[in-house]
Amino acid sequence: MVEMRVAGIALDAASRSPIVLLRDPSGRRQVPIWIDQAQAQNILAGLQDDPPPRPLSHDLMARLLELGGLTLERVIIHTIEDNTFRAVLKLSGGAGTSSELDARPSDAIALALRTGSSIWMLEEVVADASIPVDAEADAEDAADFRRFLDAVSPAELVRQIRRAQPEAESAAAAAGEAGAEPEPGDEPPQEADDDGEIDPEATTG
């Protein structure tokens, strides 16, 4: 397995959908996972040093784990099924017990950031889903997404998410006719061209 770190949030140039970028220790490979605006905000909040004035959902989850005597040992993104990343939470209890919980990668990443837990990905998943790193483009995309969040009001953000749902359903139907079975959220990357740019025509999940 490969330990990954959250490199930041970027925007898909074609769809304007947020992408969370996970980078390997060498800094040469990163895995983009397509998410929605709400998931991106939860991850961004976990990356910030200052806690929010009121706890968000994942802050509450982290606190509940603490009160329940559970520790999030690590997050493992272990496979891609039906064009969707799959993850599990590895939990341990005070009596030496351990358990695994299925989770969306976006939720698992947001929770790991709040608990200081490590994020791991199977090497075959990294090999299949990674794209070359373009640090300059990543920084520009991250700045672009922050400007987008600063400019949009909560009400407008909700409207955009609602407008995106019919578009996602239409895209899913079109992909289904082409033999694909896409699902919204936590999507594997689109393929990159020789310059490392994402091809909007490539298969998504």
DRENDO-1510 file (C-alpha; in Angstrom, 1 decimal, always signed):
<recs>
REC; n; res; u; v; w
REC; 1; MET; +0.0; +0.0; +0.0 .
REC; 2; VAL; +1.0; +3.6; -0.6 .
REC; 3; GLU; +0.5; +6.3; +2.1 .
REC; 4; MET; -1.1; +9.3; +0.4 .
REC; 5; ARG; -1.5; +12.9; +1.5 .
REC; 6; VAL; -4.2; +15.5; +0.6 .
REC; 7; ALA; -2.5; +17.8; -1.9 .
REC; 8; GLY; -5.5; +20.1; -2.1 .
REC; 9; ILE; -8.7; +20.8; -4.0 .
REC; 10; ALA; -8.8; +21.6; -7.7 .
REC; 11; LEU; -11.6; +22.3; -10.2 .
REC; 12; ASP; -12.2; +20.3; -13.3 .
REC; 13; ALA; -11.7; +22.8; -16.2 .
REC; 14; ALA; -14.6; +21.3; -18.2 .
REC; 15; SER; -17.3; +20.6; -15.7 .
REC; 16; ARG; -16.2; +23.0; -12.9 .
REC; 17; SER; -16.6; +20.1; -10.5 .
REC; 18; PRO; -14.3; +20.0; -7.4 .
REC; 19; ILE; -11.5; +17.3; -7.3 .
REC; 20; VAL; -9.6; +16.2; -4.2 .
REC; 21; LEU; -6.0; +15.4; -5.1 .
REC; 22; LEU; -4.2; +12.7; -3.2 .
REC; 23; ARG; -0.4; +12.6; -3.8 .
REC; 24; ASP; +2.1; +9.9; -3.1 .
REC; 25; PRO; +5.3; +10.3; -1.0 .
REC; 26; SER; +7.5; +10.8; -4.1 .
REC; 27; GLY; +5.4; +13.8; -5.2 .
REC; 28; ARG; +5.4; +12.5; -8.8 .
REC; 29; ARG; +1.9; +10.8; -8.8 .
REC; 30; GLN; -1.4; +12.1; -7.7 .
REC; 31; VAL; -4.9; +10.5; -7.8 .
REC; 32; PRO; -7.8; +12.9; -8.5 .
REC; 33; ILE; -11.2; +12.0; -7.1 .
REC; 34; TRP; -14.2; +13.9; -8.4 .
REC; 35; ILE; -16.5; +15.1; -5.5 .
REC; 36; ASP; -19.3; +17.7; -5.1 .
REC; 37; GLN; -19.0; +21.2; -3.6 .
REC; 38; ALA; -20.3; +20.1; -0.2 .
REC; 39; GLN; -17.7; +17.3; +0.0 .
REC; 40; ALA; -15.0; +19.8; -1.1 .
REC; 41; GLN; -15.9; +22.2; +1.6 .
REC; 42; ASN; -15.8; +19.5; +4.3 .
REC; 43; ILE; -12.3; +18.5; +3.2 .
REC; 44; LEU; -11.2; +22.2; +3.0 .
REC; 45; ALA; -12.4; +22.7; +6.5 .
REC; 46; GLY; -10.3; +19.8; +7.7 .
REC; 47; LEU; -7.2; +21.2; +6.0 .
REC; 48; GLN; -7.6; +24.6; +7.8 .
REC; 49; ASP; -5.8; +25.1; +11.2 .
REC; 50; ASP; -8.7; +27.2; +12.7 .
REC; 51; PRO; -11.7; +25.1; +13.8 .
REC; 52; PRO; -15.1; +26.4; +12.7 .
REC; 53; PRO; -17.2; +28.3; +15.3 .
REC; 54; ARG; -19.7; +25.5; +15.3 .
REC; 55; PRO; -18.7; +21.8; +14.7 .
REC; 56; LEU; -19.4; +20.5; +11.2 .
REC; 57; SER; -20.6; +16.9; +10.5 .
REC; 58; HIS; -17.1; +15.4; +10.4 .
REC; 59; ASP; -16.0; +17.4; +13.5 .
REC; 60; LEU; -19.0; +15.8; +15.3 .
REC; 61; MET; -18.0; +12.3; +13.9 .
REC; 62; ALA; -14.5; +12.7; +15.2 .
REC; 63; ARG; -15.8; +13.8; +18.7 .
REC; 64; LEU; -18.2; +10.8; +18.8 .
REC; 65; LEU; -15.3; +8.4; +18.0 .
REC; 66; GLU; -13.3; +9.9; +20.9 .
REC; 67; LEU; -16.2; +9.7; +23.3 .
REC; 68; GLY; -16.8; +6.1; +22.3 .
REC; 69; GLY; -13.2; +5.1; +22.9 .
REC; 70; LEU; -12.6; +4.4; +19.3 .
REC; 71; THR; -9.5; +5.5; +17.3 .
REC; 72; LEU; -9.4; +5.9; +13.5 .
REC; 73; GLU; -6.1; +4.1; +12.8 .
REC; 74; ARG; -6.2; +4.7; +9.0 .
REC; 75; VAL; -8.2; +5.1; +5.9 .
REC; 76; ILE; -7.7; +2.6; +3.1 .
REC; 77; ILE; -8.9; +3.3; -0.5 .
REC; 78; HIS; -8.7; -0.2; -1.7 .
REC; 79; THR; -10.4; -0.6; -5.1 .
REC; 80; ILE; -12.4; +1.0; -7.9 .
REC; 81; GLU; -15.8; -0.7; -8.6 .
REC; 82; ASP; -18.3; +0.5; -11.2 .
REC; 83; ASN; -16.1; +3.5; -11.8 .
REC; 84; THR; -16.3; +4.5; -8.1 .
REC; 85; PHE; -13.6; +4.5; -5.5 .
REC; 86; ARG; -14.2; +2.4; -2.4 .
REC; 87; ALA; -12.8; +3.0; +1.0 .
REC; 88; VAL; -12.9; +1.6; +4.5 .
REC; 89; LEU; -12.2; +3.0; +8.0 .
REC; 90; LYS; -9.9; +0.9; +10.2 .
REC; 91; LEU; -11.0; +1.5; +13.8 .
REC; 92; SER; -9.6; +0.2; +17.0 .
REC; 93; GLY; -11.1; +0.1; +20.5 .
REC; 94; GLY; -9.6; +0.4; +24.0 .
REC; 95; ALA; -10.0; -3.4; +24.6 .
REC; 96; GLY; -7.8; -4.2; +21.6 .
REC; 97; THR; -10.8; -4.7; +19.3 .
REC; 98; SER; -10.7; -3.7; +15.7 .
REC; 99; SER; -13.3; -3.2; +13.0 .
REC; 100; GLU; -13.7; -1.9; +9.5 .
REC; 101; LEU; -16.5; +0.4; +8.2 .
REC; 102; ASP; -17.3; +1.0; +4.6 .
REC; 103; ALA; -17.2; +4.7; +3.7 .
REC; 104; ARG; -17.2; +7.1; +0.8 .
REC; 105; PRO; -13.6; +8.3; +0.2 .
REC; 106; SER; -14.6; +11.9; +0.6 .
REC; 107; ASP; -16.1; +11.3; +4.0 .
REC; 108; ALA; -13.1; +9.1; +5.0 .
REC; 109; ILE; -10.6; +11.8; +3.9 .
REC; 110; ALA; -12.5; +14.5; +5.7 .
REC; 111; LEU; -12.6; +12.4; +8.9 .
REC; 112; ALA; -8.9; +11.5; +8.6 .
REC; 113; LEU; -7.9; +15.1; +8.4 .
REC; 114; ARG; -9.7; +15.9; +11.7 .
REC; 115; THR; -8.3; +12.9; +13.6 .
REC; 116; GLY; -4.7; +13.1; +12.2 .
REC; 117; SER; -5.1; +9.6; +10.7 .
REC; 118; SER; -3.2; +8.3; +7.7 .
REC; 119; ILE; -4.7; +7.8; +4.3 .
REC; 120; TRP; -3.5; +4.7; +2.3 .
REC; 121; MET; -4.2; +3.5; -1.1 .
REC; 122; LEU; -3.5; +0.1; -2.7 .
REC; 123; GLU; -0.6; +0.3; -5.2 .
REC; 124; GLU; -2.7; -1.1; -8.0 .
REC; 125; VAL; -5.3; +1.6; -7.4 .
REC; 126; VAL; -2.6; +4.3; -7.5 .
REC; 127; ALA; -1.1; +2.8; -10.7 .
REC; 128; ASP; -4.5; +2.7; -12.4 .
REC; 129; ALA; -5.9; +6.0; -11.3 .
REC; 130; SER; -2.9; +8.4; -10.9 .
REC; 131; ILE; -1.8; +11.2; -13.3 .
REC; 132; PRO; +1.5; +13.0; -13.4 .
REC; 133; VAL; +1.9; +15.9; -11.0 .
REC; 134; ASP; +1.7; +19.5; -12.4 .
REC; 135; ALA; +2.3; +21.6; -9.3 .
REC; 136; GLU; +1.9; +24.9; -11.0 .
REC; 137; ALA; -1.5; +23.9; -12.5 .
REC; 138; ASP; -2.6; +22.4; -9.2 .
REC; 139; ALA; -1.9; +25.7; -7.3 .
REC; 140; GLU; -3.8; +27.6; -10.0 .
REC; 141; ASP; -6.8; +25.3; -9.8 .
REC; 142; ALA; -6.8; +25.4; -6.0 .
REC; 143; ALA; -6.8; +29.2; -6.1 .
REC; 144; ASP; -9.5; +29.2; -8.7 .
REC; 145; PHE; -11.7; +27.0; -6.4 .
REC; 146; ARG; -11.2; +29.2; -3.4 .
REC; 147; ARG; -12.2; +32.3; -5.4 .
REC; 148; PHE; -15.3; +30.4; -6.5 .
REC; 149; LEU; -16.2; +29.6; -2.9 .
REC; 150; ASP; -15.5; +33.2; -1.8 .
REC; 151; ALA; -17.8; +34.5; -4.6 .
REC; 152; VAL; -20.8; +32.2; -4.2 .
REC; 153; SER; -23.4; +32.5; -1.5 .
REC; 154; PRO; -24.8; +29.5; +0.3 .
REC; 155; ALA; -28.1; +29.8; -1.5 .
REC; 156; GLU; -26.4; +30.0; -4.9 .
REC; 157; LEU; -24.3; +27.0; -4.0 .
REC; 158; VAL; -27.4; +24.9; -3.2 .
REC; 159; ARG; -28.9; +26.0; -6.5 .
REC; 160; GLN; -25.8; +25.0; -8.4 .
REC; 161; ILE; -25.8; +21.6; -6.7 .
REC; 162; ARG; -29.5; +21.1; -7.6 .
REC; 163; ARG; -28.8; +22.2; -11.2 .
REC; 164; ALA; -25.9; +19.8; -11.4 .
REC; 165; GLN; -28.0; +16.8; -10.4 .
REC; 166; PRO; -30.1; +16.6; -13.6 .
REC; 167; GLU; -27.0; +17.2; -15.7 .
REC; 168; ALA; -25.3; +14.3; -13.9 .
REC; 169; GLU; -28.3; +12.0; -14.5 .
REC; 170; SER; -28.3; +12.9; -18.2 .
REC; 171; ALA; -24.6; +12.2; -18.4 .
REC; 172; ALA; -25.1; +8.9; -16.6 .
REC; 173; ALA; -27.8; +7.9; -19.0 .
REC; 174; ALA; -25.7; +8.8; -22.0 .
REC; 175; ALA; -22.7; +6.9; -20.6 .
REC; 176; GLY; -25.0; +3.9; -19.9 .
REC; 177; GLU; -26.0; +3.9; -23.6 .
REC; 178; ALA; -22.3; +3.8; -24.4 .
REC; 179; GLY; -21.8; +0.8; -22.2 .
REC; 180; ALA; -20.6; +2.6; -19.0 .
REC; 181; GLU; -22.4; +2.6; -15.6 .
REC; 182; PRO; -21.4; +5.9; -13.9 .
REC; 183; GLU; -22.3; +6.8; -10.4 .
REC; 184; PRO; -22.2; +10.3; -8.9 .
REC; 185; GLY; -19.6; +11.3; -6.4 .
REC; 186; ASP; -16.1; +9.9; -5.4 .
REC; 187; GLU; -15.3; +9.3; -9.1 .
REC; 188; PRO; -12.0; +8.0; -10.5 .
REC; 189; PRO; -9.9; +10.3; -12.7 .
REC; 190; GLN; -10.5; +11.1; -16.3 .
REC; 191; GLU; -7.5; +10.1; -18.4 .
REC; 192; ALA; -4.8; +12.6; -19.0 .
REC; 193; ASP; -3.2; +13.4; -22.3 .
REC; 194; ASP; +0.6; +13.5; -22.9 .
REC; 195; ASP; +0.8; +17.0; -21.3 .
REC; 196; GLY; -0.9; +15.8; -18.1 .
REC; 197; GLU; -4.1; +17.7; -18.9 .
REC; 198; ILE; -7.4; +16.0; -18.1 .
REC; 199; ASP; -9.4; +14.9; -21.1 .
REC; 200; PRO; -13.0; +15.8; -20.5 .
REC; 201; GLU; -14.1; +13.2; -23.0 .
REC; 202; ALA; -12.5; +10.3; -21.0 .
REC; 203; THR; -14.6; +7.9; -19.0 .
REC; 204; THR; -15.7; +9.1; -15.5 .
REC; 205; GLY; -17.4; +7.3; -12.7 .
</recs>
